[in-house]
Amino acid sequence: MSLSPSVDPAIAEAHIRAWLARFVVGLNLCPFARPLLGAASLRIAISEQTEPADLRRAFLRELDLFQHSSEEEVATTLLAFPAALGDFEEYLDFIDDAQDLLLAAGLEGMVQLASFHPNYLFAGEAVAAASHYSNRSPYPMVHLLREDMLTRVLDDSTDPDEIPARNIATLENLGVAVLEQRWRDLFNLP
């Protein structure tokens, strides 16, 4: 899907929710996501900004809201940029900047960032590898996670270190053709 400044935020959110349901939870790529799927504490924020300074401000606003909210109010946030950061290298630069902003705010150890992008590529993997789909999302996104919540769920999980290998096996078993069809279906919502 190409990025466009005219993406309706409600449609972008519907795509993200479908991705969460069909990929993240549906394929069990994140075993901790299921309880949050329909929860009010899952925040999906859509930034319509396109300029780098505005993208940083959008990130800082979400970071501020996140740190000043309880886990019951905002357990986790997905900040999506449907109109910006379509170039994967540009997106990686933004993620580096976001990490620097997180550190400058003194939030290391309290907030963790995860990254998702429509063209996500893991270094060292073949371009056509199915494994990339574990971090592919409908739009460029930054996922803000609470470190203490993440620690709790990982402590309660059996073999959390096996999650990445299991995800790769799941995606490879499905194959790129099936994953691409599932991907296209995300954008053909009823």
N, C-alpha and C positions, 0 to 999 in steps of 0.2 A: 504494500500500500504506500503510495507516495504521500509525503507530508504536504499539507495545504493550510494556509492561514484561515481558510473558510470552514474548517472542521467545527461542526456544532459541538459544544462541550457535552451536551446530553448524549449525542451519538458516540463521542469519544469514550464517555463513561460506560455506555452500553457495551462497546467493544472490549473495554478493559474487564468488565464484569464477566463477559462471555469467555475471555481468555483465562481469567481466574478459574471459572467453573469447568471449562473444557480441557485446558492444558494443565494449569498448576494443580488444581484439585482432581480433575478428571483423570489425569495420568499419574497422580500422586507424586508429582515432582517436589512438592513441599508438604510433607505429612502434617505440618503444623498449621497449614492454611485453612483446612476444612472448617474448624470452629469459627473462624473469623469471616467466612465467605458471606454470610448474610447479616453479620453483626453490625450494629450501629457504630461500633468503635473502629470499624475499618473505614479510614478516610481515603477517598479518592479525590485528589485535587487536580483540576485541569488548568494549566496555564496557557493562555492564548498569546503570550508574549513571544517575540521573535528576536529582539536585540539582546546581546550578551549581558549587558548591565541589568536589564529587566529580568532576565532568566535568573541571575544571581539574587536579585531582590525577591523574586517569587520563592526561590529556595530558602532564603533567610526568613521570610514570613512563615513558611511552613515549619521550619526548624524552630522558630520562636513559639508558634502555636503548639507544636509537638511537646516542647519542653515545659510549657506552662499548662499542659493538660494532664489529667490523670490517665492511667491506663484504661480505666473504664470509659472515659470520654473518647480518647484516641489511642487505641492499642498500637496501631501501625498506620503509616501513611504512604500512599502511592502518589507521587507528584509526576504528572504526565505533561509532556510538551508536544502536542500534536502538530504545531506549526513551526517547530524549530528543532535543531540538532539532528537533522536527518542524516548528515554525514557521520559515520561511525567514529572516525578519528576526532572530529570536532566534539562529538558527544563524550568521548573518553577524556578530552581536555576539560570539558565542563565537570565531569565526575571528579577529576583531580582538583579542580578549583573548589568544588563542593566539599571535598574532604578537607582541604586547607581551611575553608570557612568553619567547618565543624571543629577542627582543632583550635582555631583562633578563638572560637566561642567557649572553649574549655569543656566541650561535651564528649571528648574521647572517653570511652569507657561507659558512657551513658546512652549514646545513640550510635548505631551502626548503619552504614549505607550499603545498599545492594543495588546493582545496576542491571537494567533491562533495556533492550533496544531491538527494533525490528530487524536489524542487520547484524545482530551480535555475532562476533567471531572470536572463538578462543584461540589464543596464540598457540601455534604448533599443531593445530588441527587442520585437516583438509577443509577447504572452503565448502565442500558439499557434505560435510559430516553432519549426521543427525544430532550430535551432541550440542550443537549451537542452539537448538530449539529449547534447551533448558533455561536459557537466558534471553530468548526472543519474546518480545511483547508487541502489542499493536502499535505502540508509540514509544518514543524515547522516554524513559522513566527513571526516577530515583526513588528507591524504597527506603523509608526511614523506619528503623526497627529499634525497639527498646532493648538495650543490652540485658537488663535484669530479666525481662520477659523471655528473651531468647535463651538465656542461661537456664531458666526454669524449665522450659520445654525441652531443651537439650539434655538436661539432667534426668528428666523423666522418660527420655527416649532410649530405646535399645539400639545400639550401634549407629549413632548419628554420623559417625565417620564414613559409614557405608552409603549414605544418601547419594553423593555424587556418582559413585560407581553404579548404583542401582538405577539412577536416572539415565545415565548413558546407555545402560543395557536396555532399559525400557524404550528409549528413543530409537536405538539401533534396531531393536526387534520390530518396531513399527515400520521403520524405513522412511527415507526422505520423501518418497512419493505420497505416502499416507499422511505424513506430517504436513506437507505442502497443501494437500486437499483440506485437511482440518484447519489449516491457517486461512485458506481462502474462505472457508465457511464462516469464520469469525466475522467477516465483513459483509456477509449476506444474512443478517439477522432478520427475523420476521418483524 
